[in-house]
Amino acid sequence: MPESDNYLVIGSSGFQGAAVARALLTAGHRVRGFARGTGTPAPRAPEPATVHGDLADPDSVREAFRDVTHAAVQLPLHFDARLIATYAHNVVTAAREANVRRLVYNTNTPVPDTDTSYAAYDTRRIAEAILRDSGLPVVTLRPPVYLDNTFSPWNGPELAGEGVLSYPLPADLRVSWLSHDDLAAATVAALHREGLERATLRIGGPEAVTGAELAEEFSRGMGRPIAFRPQEVGEFESRLGRVIGPEAASGVGGIYHWLAEEPDTELFVADHDTVRRELGITTTPIARWVAAQPWHVWLQGAGTS
């Protein structure tokens, strides 16, 4: 690792950004975080030196990028197209001034090829296009659905207590579920692998499973029967809204409303051979990830760990 390398993680206090910051710190890199305000960070979030600011403020973004050589970018759960475009333009300007050698953008969701009328997809496509067309050495990662979403206040208690995995996906939709830690491994690899500039990679776990097959993997991992229940999107938004707020939950819900209306059978499926070849990583099988989680905390009324 060159002595002059400095890494910026935008969104370092959130779940995905925290996983990326942990992975970089574990590898011995110098890491700076960027986060909004001084609110409560995600559980297990590391504590790198952090610039607190707003991506809409070009000066705070410029300060975050000062002397940075590599950046991992994930945008907040805002779904206003103009605001997201402002965020992306500010990142581009600051990264260009810093002469960043690699920037990895996590779309946080698969991105359909055409407009959907749902901001959860379309705002991420806007940001992706701004970053891609900037001329910067950008790598875009498009993950599917995170396994960690199931170990959450809106899923954990029902899963641990009742053996029911509720999620707002069509029962027959195949999904290459991915963990936050594997997202972080993919991000770290994308920050360093040669020849990936301007690549867009659909990443995911090694298995693409339907709802029933997902329940089978959870049954193996938890050592007891688990059933999959296709959840109404409105119910999902209500549960999620108690944790992240109703506006953000409504935005996220757009992902699943669109899938219910126009299911794309391959959008959430990753080619794991491509992941191994391009990034040099092997992602975690579902049952192994499930077995490693402390599901008992939900029976004790505890929070995530």
One Martini backbone bead per residue (centre of mass of N, CA, C, O) as a GRO file, in nm:
protein
  305
    1MET     BB    1   0.090   0.040   0.028
    2PRO     BB    2   0.088   0.348  -0.032
    3GLU     BB    3   0.155   0.618   0.170
    4SER     BB    4  -0.055   0.822  -0.001
    5ASP     BB    5  -0.306   0.666   0.058
    6ASN     BB    6  -0.660   0.765   0.045
    7TYR     BB    7  -0.983   0.695   0.196
    8LEU     BB    8  -1.324   0.732   0.092
    9VAL     BB    9  -1.647   0.716   0.273
   10ILE     BB   10  -1.959   0.747   0.159
   11GLY     BB   11  -2.164   0.654   0.417
   12SER     BB   12  -2.016   0.542   0.694
   13SER     BB   13  -2.287   0.525   0.893
   14GLY     BB   14  -2.393   0.309   0.730
   15PHE     BB   15  -2.421  -0.012   0.652
   16GLN     BB   16  -2.253  -0.022   0.389
   17GLY     BB   17  -2.030   0.185   0.457
   18ALA     BB   18  -1.933   0.043   0.715
   19ALA     BB   19  -1.833  -0.214   0.575
   20VAL     BB   20  -1.621  -0.074   0.401
   21ALA     BB   21  -1.458   0.060   0.626
   22ARG     BB   22  -1.382  -0.200   0.772
   23ALA     BB   23  -1.228  -0.334   0.540
   24LEU     BB   24  -1.013  -0.113   0.505
   25LEU     BB   25  -0.905  -0.111   0.796
   26THR     BB   26  -0.826  -0.413   0.806
   27ALA     BB   27  -0.616  -0.361   0.556
   28GLY     BB   28  -0.462  -0.075   0.650
   29HIS     BB   29  -0.612   0.175   0.573
   30ARG     BB   30  -0.675   0.505   0.509
   31VAL     BB   31  -0.970   0.652   0.661
   32ARG     BB   32  -1.253   0.844   0.546
   33GLY     BB   33  -1.542   0.991   0.638
   34PHE     BB   34  -1.893   1.049   0.529
   35ALA     BB   35  -2.153   1.240   0.699
   36ARG     BB   36  -2.451   1.308   0.824
   37GLY     BB   37  -2.410   1.462   1.075
   38THR     BB   38  -2.445   1.316   1.434
   39GLY     BB   39  -2.575   1.058   1.434
   40THR     BB   40  -2.656   0.739   1.458
   41PRO     BB   41  -2.489   0.480   1.387
   42ALA     BB   42  -2.439   0.195   1.275
   43PRO     BB   43  -2.396  -0.101   1.360
   44ARG     BB   44  -2.048  -0.150   1.364
   45ALA     BB   45  -1.939   0.115   1.318
   46PRO     BB   46  -1.680   0.275   1.251
   47GLU     BB   47  -1.407   0.530   1.352
   48PRO     BB   48  -1.326   0.732   1.149
   49ALA     BB   49  -1.237   0.996   1.016
   50THR     BB   50  -1.490   1.261   0.997
   51VAL     BB   51  -1.699   1.419   0.768
   52HIS     BB   52  -1.948   1.655   0.830
   53GLY     BB   53  -2.217   1.666   0.588
   54ASP     BB   54  -2.332   1.778   0.261
   55LEU     BB   55  -2.372   1.685  -0.068
   56ALA     BB   56  -2.497   1.978  -0.143
   57ASP     BB   57  -2.213   2.080  -0.036
   58PRO     BB   58  -1.927   2.154  -0.197
   59ASP     BB   59  -1.731   2.216   0.040
   60SER     BB   60  -1.766   1.949   0.204
   61VAL     BB   61  -1.683   1.764  -0.028
   62ARG     BB   62  -1.405   1.885  -0.076
   63GLU     BB   63  -1.298   1.821   0.208
   64ALA     BB   64  -1.332   1.513   0.191
   65PHE     BB   65  -1.129   1.496  -0.078
   66ARG     BB   66  -0.881   1.569   0.058
   67ASP     BB   67  -0.616   1.368  -0.048
   68VAL     BB   68  -0.768   1.169  -0.219
   69THR     BB   69  -0.745   0.846  -0.407
   70HIS     BB   70  -1.002   0.689  -0.287
   71ALA     BB   71  -1.359   0.605  -0.357
   72ALA     BB   72  -1.666   0.542  -0.178
   73VAL     BB   73  -2.006   0.546  -0.311
   74GLN     BB   74  -2.308   0.636  -0.127
   75LEU     BB   75  -2.626   0.730  -0.137
   76PRO     BB   76  -2.880   0.853  -0.006
   77LEU     BB   77  -3.230   0.816   0.089
   78HIS     BB   78  -3.292   0.989  -0.180
   79PHE     BB   79  -3.561   1.086  -0.448
   80ASP     BB   80  -3.455   1.347  -0.580
   81ALA     BB   81  -3.333   1.426  -0.879
   82ARG     BB   82  -3.189   1.698  -0.827
   83LEU     BB   83  -3.038   1.617  -0.571
   84ILE     BB   84  -2.881   1.377  -0.688
   85ALA     BB   85  -2.737   1.541  -0.906
   86THR     BB   86  -2.590   1.724  -0.710
   87TYR     BB   87  -2.429   1.512  -0.568
   88ALA     BB   88  -2.279   1.402  -0.819
   89HIS     BB   89  -2.146   1.668  -0.910
   90ASN     BB   90  -1.988   1.716  -0.645
   91VAL     BB   91  -1.822   1.461  -0.660
   92VAL     BB   92  -1.686   1.510  -0.930
   93THR     BB   93  -1.545   1.776  -0.865
   94ALA     BB   94  -1.382   1.676  -0.617
   95ALA     BB   95  -1.242   1.432  -0.752
   96ARG     BB   96  -1.098   1.593  -0.971
   97GLU     BB   97  -0.934   1.781  -0.784
   98ALA     BB   98  -0.796   1.519  -0.638
   99ASN     BB   99  -0.718   1.297  -0.841
  100VAL     BB  100  -0.865   1.037  -0.853
  101ARG     BB  101  -0.795   0.689  -0.918
  102ARG     BB  102  -1.068   0.573  -0.767
  103LEU     BB  103  -1.425   0.509  -0.818
  104VAL     BB  104  -1.694   0.369  -0.622
  105TYR     BB  105  -2.029   0.286  -0.720
  106ASN     BB  106  -2.327   0.231  -0.533
  107THR     BB  107  -2.657   0.180  -0.624
  108ASN     BB  108  -2.822  -0.037  -0.424
  109THR     BB  109  -2.934  -0.141  -0.707
  110PRO     BB  110  -3.074  -0.235  -0.957
  111VAL     BB  111  -3.073  -0.122  -1.314
  112PRO     BB  112  -3.266  -0.040  -1.539
  113ASP     BB  113  -3.263   0.053  -1.881
  114THR     BB  114  -3.529   0.202  -1.809
  115ASP     BB  115  -3.770   0.381  -1.726
  116THR     BB  116  -4.011   0.356  -1.431
  117SER     BB  117  -4.123   0.598  -1.227
  118TYR     BB  118  -3.907   0.516  -1.007
  119ALA     BB  119  -3.679   0.668  -0.800
  120ALA     BB  120  -3.506   0.430  -0.697
  121TYR     BB  121  -3.394   0.397  -0.992
  122ASP     BB  122  -3.368   0.675  -1.151
  123THR     BB  123  -3.168   0.821  -0.960
  124ARG     BB  124  -2.939   0.610  -0.997
  125ARG     BB  125  -2.908   0.654  -1.300
  126ILE     BB  126  -2.829   0.948  -1.289
  127ALA     BB  127  -2.573   0.916  -1.120
  128GLU     BB  128  -2.431   0.712  -1.301
  129ALA     BB  129  -2.410   0.895  -1.552
  130ILE     BB  130  -2.245   1.123  -1.427
  131LEU     BB  131  -2.002   0.949  -1.344
  132ARG     BB  132  -1.942   0.805  -1.615
  133ASP     BB  133  -1.926   1.095  -1.786
  134SER     BB  134  -1.672   1.242  -1.632
  135GLY     BB  135  -1.383   1.069  -1.674
  136LEU     BB  136  -1.357   0.902  -1.445
  137PRO     BB  137  -1.239   0.622  -1.250
  138VAL     BB  138  -1.515   0.430  -1.274
  139VAL     BB  139  -1.700   0.198  -1.064
  140THR     BB  140  -1.991  -0.003  -1.098
  141LEU     BB  141  -2.223  -0.125  -0.853
  142ARG     BB  142  -2.486  -0.387  -0.874
  143PRO     BB  143  -2.688  -0.484  -0.646
  144PRO     BB  144  -2.931  -0.645  -0.500
  145VAL     BB  145  -3.017  -0.802  -0.219
  146TYR     BB  146  -2.988  -0.791   0.124
  147LEU     BB  147  -2.947  -1.008   0.378
  148ASP     BB  148  -2.948  -0.795   0.617
  149ASN     BB  149  -3.255  -0.723   0.594
  150THR     BB  150  -3.342  -0.979   0.769
  151PHE     BB  151  -3.153  -0.845   0.999
  152SER     BB  152  -3.420  -0.683   1.137
  153PRO     BB  153  -3.683  -0.508   1.274
  154TRP     BB  154  -3.877  -0.604   1.014
  155ASN     BB  155  -3.778  -0.935   1.037
  156GLY     BB  156  -3.645  -1.081   1.283
  157PRO     BB  157  -3.883  -1.153   1.480
  158GLU     BB  158  -4.042  -1.336   1.279
  159LEU     BB  159  -3.815  -1.531   1.215
  160ALA     BB  160  -3.736  -1.621   1.508
  161GLY     BB  161  -4.038  -1.670   1.624
  162GLU     BB  162  -4.207  -1.797   1.342
  163GLY     BB  163  -4.058  -1.883   1.070
  164VAL     BB  164  -4.084  -1.605   0.893
  165LEU     BB  165  -4.021  -1.483   0.556
  166SER     BB  166  -4.066  -1.153   0.477
  167TYR     BB  167  -4.105  -1.033   0.131
  168PRO     BB  168  -4.141  -0.795  -0.153
  169LEU     BB  169  -4.139  -1.062  -0.347
  170PRO     BB  170  -4.173  -1.257  -0.586
  171ALA     BB  171  -4.174  -1.596  -0.547
  172ASP     BB  172  -4.029  -1.648  -0.853
  173LEU     BB  173  -3.793  -1.469  -0.797
  174ARG     BB  174  -3.464  -1.433  -0.877
  175VAL     BB  175  -3.193  -1.403  -0.625
  176SER     BB  176  -2.860  -1.263  -0.543
  177TRP     BB  177  -2.789  -1.261  -0.252
  178LEU     BB  178  -2.625  -1.009  -0.036
  179SER     BB  179  -2.380  -0.908   0.166
  180HIS     BB  180  -2.218  -0.655   0.317
  181ASP     BB  181  -1.938  -0.789   0.325
  182ASP     BB  182  -1.937  -0.854   0.016
  183LEU     BB  183  -1.966  -0.570  -0.078
  184ALA     BB  184  -1.700  -0.477   0.048
  185ALA     BB  185  -1.516  -0.669  -0.108
  186ALA     BB  186  -1.596  -0.558  -0.387
  187THR     BB  187  -1.508  -0.266  -0.336
  188VAL     BB  188  -1.211  -0.314  -0.273
  189ALA     BB  189  -1.149  -0.448  -0.542
  190ALA     BB  190  -1.249  -0.207  -0.726
  191LEU     BB  191  -1.026  -0.007  -0.609
  192HIS     BB  192  -0.769  -0.208  -0.737
  193ARG     BB  193  -0.832  -0.327  -0.996
  194GLU     BB  194  -0.731  -0.376  -1.301
  195GLY     BB  195  -0.930  -0.262  -1.578
  196LEU     BB  196  -1.222  -0.124  -1.449
  197GLU     BB  197  -1.265   0.122  -1.583
  198ARG     BB  198  -1.602   0.187  -1.649
  199ALA     BB  199  -1.734  -0.036  -1.505
  200THR     BB  200  -2.023  -0.260  -1.493
  201LEU     BB  201  -2.138  -0.451  -1.205
  202ARG     BB  202  -2.308  -0.743  -1.136
  203ILE     BB  203  -2.375  -0.832  -0.811
  204GLY     BB  204  -2.348  -1.141  -0.603
  205GLY     BB  205  -2.433  -1.430  -0.509
  206PRO     BB  206  -2.405  -1.782  -0.579
  207GLU     BB  207  -2.726  -1.768  -0.545
  208ALA     BB  208  -3.032  -1.807  -0.731
  209VAL     BB  209  -3.345  -1.742  -0.568
  210THR     BB  210  -3.632  -1.816  -0.457
  211GLY     BB  211  -3.839  -1.803  -0.199
  212ALA     BB  212  -3.837  -2.108  -0.130
  213GLU     BB  213  -3.524  -2.136  -0.153
  214LEU     BB  214  -3.458  -1.935   0.066
  215ALA     BB  215  -3.599  -2.090   0.295
  216GLU     BB  216  -3.417  -2.338   0.276
  217GLU     BB  217  -3.155  -2.191   0.354
  218PHE     BB  218  -3.260  -2.092   0.629
  219SER     BB  219  -3.317  -2.370   0.744
  220ARG     BB  220  -3.025  -2.464   0.739
  221GLY     BB  221  -2.899  -2.226   0.907
  222MET     BB  222  -3.120  -2.255   1.162
  223GLY     BB  223  -3.237  -2.558   1.207
  224ARG     BB  224  -3.529  -2.481   1.081
  225PRO     BB  225  -3.828  -2.404   0.976
  226ILE     BB  226  -3.886  -2.199   0.683
  227ALA     BB  227  -4.102  -1.945   0.554
  228PHE     BB  228  -4.229  -1.793   0.270
  229ARG     BB  229  -4.358  -1.444   0.236
  230PRO     BB  230  -4.527  -1.253   0.036
  231GLN     BB  231  -4.519  -0.913   0.059
  232GLU     BB  232  -4.664  -0.633   0.104
  233VAL     BB  233  -4.553  -0.327   0.032
  234GLY     BB  234  -4.705  -0.163   0.246
  235GLU     BB  235  -4.603  -0.326   0.488
  236PHE     BB  236  -4.306  -0.277   0.443
  237GLU     BB  237  -4.313   0.032   0.463
  238SER     BB  238  -4.422   0.044   0.752
  239ARG     BB  239  -4.188  -0.104   0.890
  240LEU     BB  240  -3.954   0.068   0.776
  241GLY     BB  241  -4.059   0.353   0.870
  242ARG     BB  242  -3.992   0.306   1.180
  243VAL     BB  243  -3.673   0.340   1.110
  244ILE     BB  244  -3.638   0.561   0.840
  245GLY     BB  245  -3.900   0.660   0.750
  246PRO     BB  246  -4.160   0.721   0.530
  247GLU     BB  247  -4.015   0.851   0.287
  248ALA     BB  248  -3.786   0.646   0.247
  249ALA     BB  249  -3.970   0.395   0.237
  250SER     BB  250  -4.124   0.480  -0.018
  251GLY     BB  251  -3.879   0.481  -0.202
  252VAL     BB  252  -3.796   0.185  -0.164
  253GLY     BB  253  -4.075   0.063  -0.249
  254GLY     BB  254  -4.042   0.108  -0.558
  255ILE     BB  255  -3.885  -0.146  -0.622
  256TYR     BB  256  -4.140  -0.340  -0.558
  257HIS     BB  257  -4.360  -0.221  -0.729
  258TRP     BB  258  -4.225  -0.271  -1.003
  259LEU     BB  259  -4.195  -0.581  -0.973
  260ALA     BB  260  -4.505  -0.632  -0.955
  261GLU     BB  261  -4.562  -0.509  -1.247
  262GLU     BB  262  -4.245  -0.568  -1.388
  263PRO     BB  263  -4.101  -0.843  -1.401
  264ASP     BB  264  -3.753  -0.913  -1.389
  265THR     BB  265  -3.597  -1.217  -1.410
  266GLU     BB  266  -3.271  -1.090  -1.421
  267LEU     BB  267  -3.197  -0.829  -1.253
  268PHE     BB  268  -3.127  -1.005  -0.964
  269VAL     BB  269  -2.898  -1.148  -1.133
  270ALA     BB  270  -2.582  -1.295  -1.097
  271ASP     BB  271  -2.255  -1.352  -1.221
  272HIS     BB  272  -2.027  -1.524  -1.043
  273ASP     BB  273  -1.800  -1.559  -1.248
  274THR     BB  274  -1.761  -1.255  -1.290
  275VAL     BB  275  -1.693  -1.183  -1.002
  276ARG     BB  276  -1.438  -1.358  -0.985
  277ARG     BB  277  -1.288  -1.247  -1.234
  278GLU     BB  278  -1.303  -0.926  -1.182
  279LEU     BB  279  -1.256  -0.936  -0.840
  280GLY     BB  280  -1.149  -1.200  -0.682
  281ILE     BB  281  -1.418  -1.318  -0.548
  282THR     BB  282  -1.608  -1.497  -0.288
  283THR     BB  283  -1.918  -1.549  -0.202
  284THR     BB  284  -2.172  -1.613   0.027
  285PRO     BB  285  -2.360  -1.843   0.129
  286ILE     BB  286  -2.658  -1.833   0.268
  287ALA     BB  287  -2.645  -2.048   0.499
  288ARG     BB  288  -2.381  -1.940   0.620
  289TRP     BB  289  -2.483  -1.663   0.694
  290VAL     BB  290  -2.719  -1.746   0.872
  291ALA     BB  291  -2.550  -1.917   1.085
  292ALA     BB  292  -2.386  -1.640   1.182
  293GLN     BB  293  -2.641  -1.535   1.317
  294PRO     BB  294  -2.798  -1.377   1.610
  295TRP     BB  295  -3.123  -1.449   1.635
  296HIS     BB  296  -3.183  -1.432   1.950
  297VAL     BB  297  -3.214  -1.120   1.984
  298TRP     BB  298  -3.523  -1.116   1.895
  299LEU     BB  299  -3.619  -1.277   2.157
  300GLN     BB  300  -3.490  -1.032   2.355
  301GLY     BB  301  -3.535  -0.738   2.229
  302ALA     BB  302  -3.304  -0.670   2.052
  303GLY     BB  303  -3.078  -0.540   1.854
  304THR     BB  304  -2.864  -0.495   1.638
  305SER     BB  305  -2.505  -0.616   1.562
   0.00000   0.00000   0.00000
